[in-house]
């Protein structure tokens, strides 16, 4: 059965996730360290998983528990890569679908920007979210969950293999 895992402390689209999950009858696990209070609607298919404080505690929990056929909603590119390695699907809150074909370039770009920031460059942040982003997210999540439900018995998507 498909479960949506939400990297939850700073997720700006939790309400949209709930809407899609309720409509499609899938479970949702919102994972966070509790630093930002998250209030879930009262629904039997929603669960809040609190993890210890730590830089990657929520990411580690999701990567450990996600399975083939599940979906992860995250802004974190390395977490998306870890989910793809497990045969799961990953989606950004802007509706960008992470795949084996595009995750490597995203990781490389992230590493370059991190190196530039460490060298003192100002790399800027993400653009503000728009209504089009939310619409794209809803559409992509709906499609991704439906595909995951249909493909439950199919072989997992080709896993992304990081450069060694």
ABEGO torsion letter per residue (X at the ends): XBBBBBBAAABAAAAAAAAAAAAAGBBBBBBBAGABBBBBBBBAABBBBBBBBEAAAAAAAAAAABBBGBBBBBABAAAAAAAAAAGBBBBBAAGBBBBAAAAAAAAAAAAAAAAAAAAGBBAEBBBBBBAAAAAAAAAAAAAAAAAAAAAAABBBBBBBBBBX
